[in-house]
Amino acid sequence: MPTIGIRELKNRASEIVRKVKEEQSPYIITLRGKPSAMIIPLEENEVEDYIIAHHPYFVMLRDKARKEIYEGDAEGEDYLKKNK
């Protein structure tokens, strides 16, 4: 996976974004030589899914649900059908 420093990205932003889109290859952005961000290819129809999958609120809800399932505290299908 290619990496690029933040200063170089500043100078070549259009070129790099074009490469990410055309080559479908993410770039890791470094700050003082350490990875700090990533530019990933994204299709228009994937934006909403990406936001939901990574938004802190939805991540918290997903983790909470997984914990409830793991601990046996989740409501089952019968409960859901009864309480529509």
N, C-alpha and C positions, 0 to 999 in steps of 0.2 A: 504494500500500500504506500503510495507516494506521501512524502511529508513536505511541508513548506513552512518557512519561518514567517512570522506575522509581518515583518517589514517587506519581505519579498511578495507576500500575498497582497499587501497594500498596493504595490506597484503593478501587479499582474492579475488583479482580481477578476476582471472580465475574461481573460484567457483561461484562468483556472476554473471558473464556474462553467465555462463552455466545455472544457475538457471533462469535468465531472459529469455533465449532462450527456455529452456525446459518447464517452467511453464507459459510462456507468461505473465509474471507479471513485470511491471516496478518497478524500485527501485529509491527512492529519495535519493540523495547524500547531506549530510549536511556538512557545513563548520562552525566550532565553534557553532554547535547546530542549525544553521539556514539552511533551504533548499536552495541549490544553483545550483543544476543540477539534471538531471534525466537520467537514463539508461532505454531505452525502447526496447521491442522486435521488431525486424525488419526482414522481409523476404527479400531475395535477390531481388525479383521482385518489392518491395516497395521502394527501395532506391531512385530512380529517382523521384518518386512522392513526397516522403518526402522532398527531397532537394528543389524541386520547390515550394512546399507548404510553406516552412519556410525560403527560401532565402530572405534577405531583399529587393532585387531588385524586385522580383516577388510579394512580399507582397505589396510593394509600388504600382506596376502596378495594382494589384487587388483592392487595396483601392481606387486608382484613378478612375478606371472603375466603381466601386460601387458608388462613389460620383457623377460621370457624369450621371449615370443612375438615381440616386435619384433626381438630380437637373434637369433632362430632357435634358441634353446636349449630351447624347450618340447618335450616328448615328444609324438609324434604319435599318431594313432588306433590304428595297428598295435601300438605299444608298449603302449598301454592294454589292448587286446584280449588280447595275449599274457600280460600280467601281472595278470590278474583274480584 
